[in-house]
């Protein structure tokens, strides 16, 4: 993809319009389309300026022209699922805000702890904790997921968060800093 931007003359190689800077700009725009599914970060020209965060608009159904975001559109679709009809769906809605140990919850309520589950948390105040062993599945959450030391999630977490930016580092995101000041993602 970048081969056409490689030049052996430094002036051509570093040219903003035909050299590697242009190639990297094209590559970044391609990658943004792959990773910015729910939200978009627009980076300023200088690291001294703020990163602009914008939610990705949701796909509209012909009968619903109201504005929404892609994350909220998926949330609404998952909200329609009746978890009682599907043995592989675990759903947390409003009500109790107490944290849930997912491994214990699966052991108490489901016969097969090795099965893959769709875990839906529609309560932004509820924390899902994987404290030990392994959870298999996809977690869609409006709240927080904590994977504690030694625990494993085989699958994915879909959540709307800020992530990393060059100016604020991990400020305002689910990440925190270790004792040496390095950013880490303990809570997702």
N, C-alpha and C positions, 0 to 999 in steps of 0.2 A: 504494500500500500504506500510505503514511503519512498520506494526506490526512485520514482521520478523526481523527487526533491533532493536527491543526493547529487552534489556537484563537487568536483575536486578543486575548484577555485574557491577560496574563502569568500570572496565578495558575492559570488553566485550562491554559495552554500548558505550564507547568512542573510540573503535577500528576503525581505518581509513578504514579497509577493510571489516569488517562484522558488525560494529555497526552503530549508528545513523548518523555519518558523511557520510558513504557510502549511507545510505538510503536517506539522504537529497540531495546528489549528483545525485542520480537516479531520485528523484522527480524534481529537478531543470532541468534536461535534458528533462523530460517529459513536464514540463511547458514551457520551451523555444520553443519547437515544436509547442505549442499552441499560443504563443504571439509574436514570432519573425517571422512574415509573410513576411515583406518587408525588414527588416534589422536585423542584428545579432550583439549582443554585446558580446565580449569575455572578461570576467573579469579576471584580473591578480590575482596571489596568494596574493599580497599585495595591500592595498589601496593606497600606495604611487606611484604605477605605473599607467600608462594610460590605460583606457578601449579602446579596439580595436573595431572599428565600421566597419562592412562589410555589403554590400548589399546582399540580398538573390537572387541567380540567378533565372531568370524566366524560366518557363516551355517552352521548345522549340517545335515549330511546325516542322514536318518532312521537310517541304519545306523551313524553315528559320533556319539555324544553327548558325546565328550570336548571339553573346553573348548579353544578356540584363538582366535587373533586373526584379523581379516580379512586382514591382510598375510601371515600365515603360511599361511592357507588358500589364498590365491592362489599363494604360493610352492610349496606342495605340489602344486597343480594344474599349475603350470609345470614342476615337477620330473618329472612324468609324460610330458612331451613328448619324443619321440625326435627330436632335431635332425637325425639322418641321414635321416629321412623327409621333411623339409621344407627346401627350398632357401632359404627366407626366414627360417629360425630359426638364430640363433647362440647357443650355450649354453656357459657356463663353469661347471664344477662344482668339486669339490675339487682337490687336487693343488697345482700350481704357484701360488705367491702373487705371482709377478712381475707388475708393472703391464703392461697391454696397451694399445698404441696402436690404437684401433679402426679408424682410417682405413687404417693399414698392414695390419692383420689382414684387413680386408675386401678390400683390393687383392690380398693374397697368397692368399686362400682362396676368393674368390667372383668370378664373371665380371662382374657388373654392380654398380659402386659407387654408382649412382644409385638403385638399388632400395630399397624400404622393408623393414626387417628388424625382427623381434622379437628383441631381444638380452636374454638371460637370464643374470644372474650370480648363482649360488647360493653363491659363496665370499665370506664377509664380509671376508676379508683381501685380496682382489684389488681393485685400482684400475683402472678403465677410463678411458682418457685420449682425448679428442678434441683432437689437437694442431694440426690444420690442416684446411683444406677443410671438407667437409660430411658428416655422417652423417645418414641418413634412417631413422627408426624409433622404436620404443618400447623404452626400456631399463628392465627390471625388475632391481633390484640389491639384494643384501644387503650390498654393499660401498660403495665410493665412486666417483663419477664426477667427473672434472675436465674442464671445457671451457676450453681455453686461449685466450688472446687471438687473435682473428681466426678462430677455428673456429666452426662452427655445428652445432647439432642441430635438425633439422626433425622434430619429434615430441614425445616426452615422456619424463621420467624418473620412475619410480615407485620410491620409496625410503622407508624409515621413518626419520625423523629428528625432532629436537626443534623446530626452527624458532625463531621470535622470541617473546619474552615481555617485558612491560614492565619487570619487575624485573631479570632477568639479561641483558636485551637478546638477544644471540645466543650467550651462553655455553652450551657443551655442544652446540651445533648444528654444522652443516657450514659456517656462515658465519664470516667473520672480519672484522677491521676494516682499513680503508685507513690510509694514513699520517696522515690528519686525524682519525681516531677514528670514522669513519662505518661502520656495518655494511654489508657487501657479501656477496654469494653468489658466490664464485669456485669453490668446490668443493661440489658437490651430491651 
